[in-house]
Amino acid sequence: MSFSYDVKEELARLFSDACCQKAELAALIRMAGIIKITGGLGKATLQIQTEHASTARKAFKLLKKHIKSSVEVAISKNNFLKNHIMYIISVNLEEARGLLKDMGILSENEKRISFKNSINPVLIRKRCCRRAYLRGAFLGGGSISDPKGPYHMEFVTIGKRHAYALSRLIGSFGLKAGVMERKNSQMVYLKDGNNIAELLGIMGAHGSLLKFEDIRVIKEMRNSVNRMVNCETANLNKTIDAAVRQIECIKFLKQQNLFDNLPSNLKQVAELRLKFPDLCLKELGQMMNPVLGKSGVSYRLKKIENIVENLQSMKGEK
């Protein structure tokens, strides 16, 4: 199963305090719920639809705690993903109307009945209730990518106002969440690994948080090693290129019988470079008499290169 599935499994098993249950249920309804009118008499039902079995059980239990009438569960194939099963938890809208109004998520007018595009502030007055709302929102419309790849967590919801309200709710914990439109939905997303890890802890997915952090540590270590290797490789290539260039310049001077005309300090470093082509500048400097620092060796070799460049320029050579 995916990492996202495992997170939902853990969250769905958590027990919510009495004060938090309505906040969690409200988020579930707001993210995964619809009002469906069927039959010639226009019978209206509240439905929560999910592909996740544990989320369906969670929604069923929460509805049963707050609604006295029967709550029905149906299973159907997902029309878009034929291999996936859709769980549908239904309750008569008239029986659920009082609960929906109490949670502040039902909007009614003469033409239609729908959900409000906001979060009822009464539901999230307490910190624990805000955590429960985020937990319900993730169960209803959230997902998280495998931490082995790029970090990404998202909540997909309908309605721009609700998306920004959810973003502000995440922000109340000191985390940064963005909002963007995707097709006909609004997506609240987090891409920073630290923020995602903190949000997993806030929602109560502590087991998933530990797994996320384990993978993240290994990933960061691997990336760090790769950066060090790349840096060392780049430095080594630069050293080799410089050594090849220096040796060619020294050989040019020998071919032109000009090597003996060099000052003694330049001849000394040139002879060491020819004899030890693989040594770095620091190692060459330690072999000189007197010992010379890296910058001093570099300066002398650069002087030899400049001499050769001037000679070639005078002869019209490239």
Secondary structure, DSSP 4 states (H G I P E B T S, - for coil): --HHHHHHHHHHHPPPPHHHHHHHHHHHHHHHEEEEEETTTTEEEEEEEES-HHHHHHHHHHHHHH--S--EEEEEE-SSSTTSEEEEEEEEHHHHHHHHHHHT-EEE-SS-EEE-SS--TTTTSSHHHHHHHHHHHHHHHEEE--TTSS--EEEEES-HHHHHHHHHHHHTTT---EEEEETTEEEEEE--HHHHHHHHHHHT-HHHHHHHHHHHHHHHHHHHHHHHHHHHHHHHHHHHHHHHHHHHHHHHHHHTT-GGGS-HHHHHHHHHHHH-TT--HHHHHHHSSS---HHHHHHHHHHHHHHHHHHHHHHT--
